[in-house]
């Protein structure tokens, strides 16, 4: 199967094509592809087959920062291959022209963008997507070249050198033939040598109405920042509760950067040996199943997961069943947090097994803190409004355009362990107001008869009161049954916790192998830092 990418098109938020780069053949133009892409309903698929185009074409799309990236292929191609290439283009663009990626940056740096697209793909075949290697091949104009170019003067072209001197310079410069290590550029020099490790875990937990977890997964990512001279050879050691077996169980489905030596990981799980690229990159990714074995699954509840925050929906409440209550359970006791606050911070150059959570810049190693707590409650479309929002902590509001109730709690309010409540009242559709014959407080049910006696005899009053009570009870039951269908069916919690990981994975050591490293310099002791972060982006969801 040939992987032939024919063209790349980039559109801004106004659907104007700001960049068109054709690699091979004669693919359809941007004016032809954009209407064919927009005729699909949102959310639009990433891969669209266009049989009406000559020749039949497969359209690949990716949205990023209000920019639309389109790519075409008329031959058989692996879809994930093209989509990954689009992701690599975005990463490389942000590395070269800066993040966030904006249309104005692409238009003002077209000379750099054109070089990048030409180096990354040649005649439809992907060549080089490593930012460090691209820096040796792509000419990035400096501020002096931009200044001279703005007034119409040449910068410093290579032709200004004598022919003999240019040939001699190319022969003496080994980087002209490409770096020896594809992912690291040659001759790296830094005045301050620093190594940073960021471990980020994103929670995805689904809870049943009884509180029993249905699924609990933590997706982890290890980001590494290397600002060190020469060619360092590093060894990063990870550990988890339970030793080697606990680490093997914790880290499932690992993926690694090409710089990681897989043989070392297979021989000694938890040890990552690698020569890092220069700058920031993703060293590894993993998945952790927080659920217990199937034998202990029935006895597990939300408390066994030890989540910092979980939510419960109680419904319906009130006389007519128009109220519901959100109960947010906040737990600020994190596993290992006490030992982290009391134990001294170990040196990252050693291989000791401490539970500390070191941070950048030698900051505080205190207990983790729950931050950015937001409870999101989707409301059915039939609900006109949600009123009388009463929160014991924080602030809550209803967004009618999105049919969502959002409850935000500040870090200070979330610091206290306990249960916070939010009670709301729903207002159903207009048809509900006609059930009991009351509209804005006026009774409209029944017909008015002018011939009817204005006054009734006293003997009919007990029967009338009894009939009225029965009608009121019937109306209340009907209103309660209608309001039951308007209650929310789920609620989710978003938060972030610095200095704690749900999986229990931690960094035990980060050492530099001086025997294998080259060009470090004598007596170089780089600064090392580690940061842990657990995030839930509507990831803790409770069904009800």
FITI-827423 format. One record per residue (C-alpha): x, y, z; residue in one letter. Coordinates in steps of 0.02 Angstrom, whole numbers, padded with zeros to 5 digits, always signed. Layout:
N
XYZa ...
***
This chain:
544
+00000+00000+00000x +00077+00164-00056x +00059+00310+00061x +00045+00455-00061x -00010+00623+00007x -00061+00736-00136x -00090+00908-00059x -00110+01009+00101x -00236+01150+00118x -00256+01265+00269x -00412+01373+00295x -00437+01510+00424x -00594+01540+00529x -00674+01635+00384x -00652+01482+00270x -00520+01572+00166x -00379+01463+00101x -00219+01539+00173x -00101+01402+00114x -00101+01277-00030x +00042+01155-00051x +00033+01021-00188x +00150+00872-00179x +00099+00768-00330x -00034+00739-00465x -00172+00866-00495x -00285+00856-00343x -00450+00952-00327x -00427+01132-00277x -00480+01212-00112x -00635+01292-00189x -00695+01119-00240x -00654+01029-00079x -00722+01152+00049x -00906+01142-00006x -00895+00952-00013x -00826+00953+00164x -00954+01076+00233x -01105+00983+00165x -01080+00853+00301x -01166+00889+00466x -01067+00929+00622x -00969+00846+00695x -00892+00811+00526x -00792+00650+00504x -00604+00654+00489x -00605+00543+00335x -00729+00576+00193x -00739+00480+00029x -00780+00590-00122x -00838+00476-00263x -00904+00619-00371x -00731+00696-00391x -00624+00644-00540x -00528+00542-00492x -00619+00480-00334x -00529+00557-00186x -00518+00529+00001x -00522+00691+00102x -00436+00699+00272x -00475+00841+00391x -00414+00908+00557x -00472+01059+00659x -00347+01151+00768x -00357+01326+00845x -00492+01388+00723x -00389+01322+00577x -00448+01186+00458x -00317+01069+00385x -00367+00967+00231x -00267+00835+00139x -00311+00729-00012x -00262+00558-00077x -00331+00471-00232x -00236+00308-00205x -00246+00179-00066x -00174+00254+00092x -00184+00213+00277x -00302+00343+00355x -00212+00350+00522x -00049+00382+00429x -00117+00542+00347x -00203+00602+00506x -00043+00577+00606x +00051+00675+00473x -00070+00820+00495x -00041+00815+00683x +00147+00817+00652x +00128+00970+00540x +00038+01062+00679x +00171+01015+00807x +00312+01069+00692x +00227+01233+00647x +00202+01275+00832x +00384+01233+00867x +00450+01344+00727x +00330+01492+00719x +00261+01485+00895x +00105+01428+00987x -00040+01457+00979x -00047+01427+00792x -00132+01575+00708x -00172+01615+00527x -00073+01777+00538x +00083+01684+00592x +00070+01563+00446x +00047+01704+00321x +00192+01807+00390x +00309+01657+00397x +00267+01577+00231x +00451+01559+00184x +00480+01450+00337x +00316+01356+00316x +00353+01314+00134x +00524+01245+00181x +00448+01139+00320x +00315+01064+00207x +00446+01026+00075x +00563+00941+00198x +00427+00842+00288x +00353+00767+00130x +00433+00740-00042x +00323+00694-00191x +00190+00628-00072x +00306+00520+00034x +00336+00573+00214x +00522+00602+00245x +00567+00693+00404x +00450+00751+00543x +00573+00774+00686x +00586+00958+00737x +00768+00942+00791x +00821+00869+00624x +00718+00999+00529x +00812+01140+00614x +00971+01084+00526x +00885+01087+00356x +00767+01236+00366x +00837+01411+00355x +00752+01522+00484x +00784+01708+00454x +00845+01804+00606x +00792+01976+00659x +00933+02057+00558x +00880+01967+00399x +00699+02023+00426x +00756+02202+00456x +00864+02207+00300x +00731+02120+00198x +00602+02248+00252x +00704+02389+00172x +00744+02289+00015x +00924+02241+00059x +00991+02062+00053x +01032+01978+00217x +01182+01863+00216x +01162+01743+00069x +01285+01600+00051x +01337+01665-00120x +01426+01810-00035x +01563+01690+00018x +01701+01645-00103x +01673+01482-00197x +01824+01397-00120x +01781+01455+00056x +01601+01393+00037x +01658+01219-00015x +01783+01214+00128x +01648+01266+00252x +01530+01130+00192x +01667+00999+00205x +01713+01051+00382x +01533+01057+00442x +01474+00880+00477x +01295+00938+00505x +01275+00971+00319x +01245+00785+00291x +01115+00779+00431x +01132+00740+00615x +01195+00572+00674x +01041+00556+00786x +00883+00593+00686x +00785+00667+00832x +00924+00779+00902x +01006+00921+00811x +01194+00932+00807x +01305+01048+00910x +01177+01087+01046x +01237+01216+01171x +01149+01288+01324x +01213+01410+01453x +01098+01339+01588x +01080+01150+01587x +00907+01093+01644x +00803+00934+01640x +00617+00935+01679x +00491+00792+01691x +00303+00825+01683x +00183+00680+01712x +00002+00718+01670x -00142+00598+01699x -00318+00625+01634x -00458+00534+01724x -00607+00450+01638x -00724+00375+01769x -00905+00321+01749x -01010+00287+01905x -01178+00199+01918x -01322+00281+02014x -01277+00170+02162x -01101+00240+02164x -01019+00081+02099x -00886+00118+01967x -00925+00053+01793x -00760+00107+01715x -00607+00198+01782x -00458+00237+01671x -00313+00358+01688x -00225+00409+01527x -00048+00465+01567x +00079+00565+01469x +00262+00594+01515x +00325+00758+01444x +00512+00789+01450x +00606+00952+01429x +00792+00939+01391x +00900+01095+01390x +01072+01020+01404x +01227+01037+01298x +01306+00899+01196x +01231+00726+01178x +01172+00666+01350x +01126+00486+01386x +00989+00483+01518x +00907+00352+01628x +00734+00391+01700x +00671+00270+01833x +00484+00252+01871x +00403+00158+02013x +00231+00121+02085x +00157+00042+02239x +00183-00145+02234x +00358-00141+02162x +00396-00214+01991x +00233-00310+01979x +00135-00156+02030x +00220-00053+01895x +00187-00184+01761x +00003-00187+01811x -00009+00001+01823x +00067+00046+01654x -00036-00035+01518x -00023-00007+01331x +00136+00101+01340x +00194+00202+01191x +00367+00278+01177x +00462+00410+01082x +00584+00336+00954x +00729+00389+01067x +00682+00261+01203x +00777+00097+01201x +00641-00034+01204x +00758-00176+01248x +00802-00092+01414x +00618-00067+01456x +00573-00248+01418x +00719-00311+01520x +00689-00192+01666x +00513-00119+01667x +00514+00056+01739x +00684+00107+01669x +00683+00225+01519x +00854+00240+01437x +00864+00370+01299x +00957+00512+01214x +00829+00655+01219x +00788+00777+01080x +00829+00957+01118x +00683+01050+01193x +00513+00987+01249x +00438+00824+01184x +00324+00682+01238x +00434+00542+01304x +00300+00411+01335x +00115+00381+01357x +00021+00247+01451x -00149+00191+01513x -00192+00136+01689x -00348+00035+01733x -00402+00093+01906x -00533-00042+01921x -00499-00196+02031x -00501-00375+01972x -00668-00451+01925x -00673-00549+02088x -00676-00390+02194x -00780-00285+02075x -00949-00312+02159x -00888-00249+02327x -00809-00092+02257x -00886+00081+02272x -00836+00259+02235x -00743+00269+02401x -00623+00132+02347x -00563+00236+02199x -00513+00377+02318x -00566+00512+02196x -00538+00693+02250x -00715+00738+02198x -00871+00643+02149x -01051+00695+02117x -01223+00625+02154x -01392+00679+02084x -01547+00667+02195x -01713+00685+02103x -01856+00726+02100x -01887+00837+02251x -02021+00961+02301x -02210+00956+02301x -02225+00941+02112x -02059+00851+02084x -01983+01003+01997x -01827+01012+02106x -01665+00914+02100x -01509+00919+02208x -01326+00897+02162x -01216+00831+02301x -01029+00854+02278x -00917+00749+02389x -00745+00829+02413x -00604+00722+02480x -00439+00811+02508x -00345+00661+02577x -00239+00597+02433x -00150+00428+02440x +00032+00460+02485x +00005+00645+02513x +00046+00638+02699x +00212+00554+02670x +00246+00676+02529x +00226+00825+02644x +00329+00752+02786x +00466+00657+02698x +00618+00753+02634x +00634+00777+02449x +00752+00648+02373x +00883+00694+02247x +00832+00649+02070x +01005+00588+02033x +00984+00446+02157x +00880+00290+02143x +00792+00301+02310x +00606+00264+02319x +00529+00417+02399x +00349+00475+02386x +00388+00658+02374x +00315+00767+02237x +00453+00889+02188x +00404+01039+02083x +00495+01162+01971x +00607+01293+02044x +00624+01206+02212x +00449+01259+02262x +00345+01197+02407x +00324+01011+02432x +00164+01030+02531x +00008+00925+02515x -00085+00927+02348x -00230+01047+02330x -00392+01024+02235x -00417+01164+02108x -00531+01217+01965x -00683+01119+02024x -00829+01132+01902x -00987+01026+01905x -01079+01014+01739x -01260+00954+01731x -01339+00931+01557x -01522+00981+01554x -01651+00907+01432x -01700+01016+01286x -01882+01021+01340x -01838+01123+01495x -01868+01308+01470x -01762+01368+01615x -01681+01321+01779x -01715+01445+01920x -01684+01464+02106x -01507+01395+02104x -01453+01379+02286x -01272+01326+02313x -01193+01295+02483x -01022+01336+02407x -00967+01429+02252x -01078+01499+02115x -01198+01414+01995x -01286+01474+01839x -01390+01404+01696x -01341+01431+01514x -01499+01421+01408x -01406+01417+01242x -01315+01257+01292x -01445+01186+01412x -01313+01162+01546x -01302+01203+01731x -01125+01246+01785x -01072+01252+01966x -00900+01326+01999x -00811+01311+02166x -00654+01409+02204x -00495+01329+02269x -00523+01407+02439x -00700+01337+02452x -00642+01167+02391x -00505+01156+02523x -00629+01097+02655x -00670+00912+02652x -00856+00875+02654x -01013+00879+02548x -01072+01032+02453x -01249+01043+02385x -01337+01133+02245x -01527+01134+02231x -01616+01190+02073x -01793+01207+02009x -01841+01171+01829x -01975+01256+01725x -02050+01143+01594x -02124+01185+01425x -02274+01300+01405x -02392+01154+01383x -02359+01104+01564x -02439+01263+01627x -02603+01219+01544x -02621+01053+01635x -02689+01129+01795x -02771+01274+01706x -02657+01404+01781x -02562+01529+01674x -02463+01663+01766x -02570+01637+01921x -02743+01652+01835x -02860+01503+01823x -02913+01476+01643x -02980+01298+01650x -03166+01272+01618x -03295+01380+01530x -03383+01530+01603x -03572+01524+01599x -03668+01686+01626x -03824+01591+01674x -03738+01497+01812x -03787+01547+01987x -03662+01665+02063x -03691+01589+02234x -03707+01406+02280x -03808+01335+02419x -03719+01287+02577x -03769+01104+02555x -03658+01085+02399x -03500+01157+02478x -03431+00995+02556x -03450+00902+02390x -03366+01045+02300x -03218+01047+02420x -03196+00860+02402x -03201+00870+02214x -03076+01013+02215x -02954+00915+02324x -02964+00766+02208x -02931+00875+02058x -02783+00956+02146x -02707+00787+02188x -02733+00727+02011x -02650+00885+01944x -02503+00864+02063x -02478+00684+02010x -02484+00730+01827x -02365+00874+01852x -02244+00764+01951x -02244+00630+01815x -02208+00762+01682x -02069+00840+01784x -01989+00669+01809x -01950+00662+01622x -01869+00834+01632x -01742+00786+01765x -01556+00775+01720x -01490+00602+01681x -01306+00631+01722x -01181+00749+01801x -00992+00767+01781x -00851+00845+01880x -00696+00935+01816x -00545+00974+01925x -00356+00975+01934x -00236+00919+02069x -00054+00969+02069x +00073+00855+02151x -00029+00694+02143x -00061+00553+02019x -00211+00439+02027x -00109+00289+01969x +00022+00307+02105x +00164+00314+01978x +00311+00421+02029x +00488+00465+01973x +00623+00381+02076x +00776+00445+01986x +00847+00537+01836x +01033+00508+01806x +01155+00551+01669x +01270+00413+01607x +01434+00508+01591x +01519+00361+01505x +01398+00361+01359x +01365+00548+01352x +01467+00662+01240x +01503+00848+01244x +01432+00883+01417x +01583+00973+01482x +01674+00945+01645x +01582+00971+01807x +01412+01001+01726x +01272+00962+01850x +01105+01003+01770x +00957+01060+01872x +00819+00930+01878x +00635+00950+01918x +00480+00843+01921x +00297+00895+01918x +00141+00787+01937x -00033+00840+01880x -00200+00748+01880x -00340+00823+01775x -00523+00781+01752x -00607+00867+01604x -00787+00815+01638x -00706+00646+01668x -00796+00597+01830x -00971+00561+01766x -01116+00493+01869x -01266+00415+01783x -01435+00435+01865x 
***
